[in-house]
């Protein structure tokens, strides 16, 4: 379904969604394609009432993406919105 990320379920009851940026040869550098895929994946996870935890990671040596300040703003908007059903701690 995606070309630059993977989405898998983990945990005993599969309530953990693991989203992996999958461009290890480029140290998971953010692209417009990856940004769109991250947004789509996070929106899909948000709609799934069974998911309780989302882990965002990267394949290879770079577990976090290499991005510039302008692209990180785009990514931050794409993935920083809280899941609608999550409880918030104060």
C-alpha positions, 0 to 999 in steps of 0.5 A: 500500500505504501512505498516509503513507510510500513504499518504493522500491528504489534502486541498481544491484542494488536493494539499497537500500530508500528509505523516505520519510515522505510528509506534506510539507504537515505537515512529516512530523509523525509520526502513529499511522498513519505509525508503524504504516506505518514499523514494517510497512515496516521489518519487511518490509525486515528479512525481505528478504535482498536489502536491504543498506541502508535510507535513511529520509528525508522528502518536501518541506522537512522531511527528518526528521519533526517529532515530540514527545518522546513520539511519537519514543519510539514511532518510535524503537522502531519503526525502531531495531532493527537488521536481523537480517542486518546486520554490526555494526561495533565 
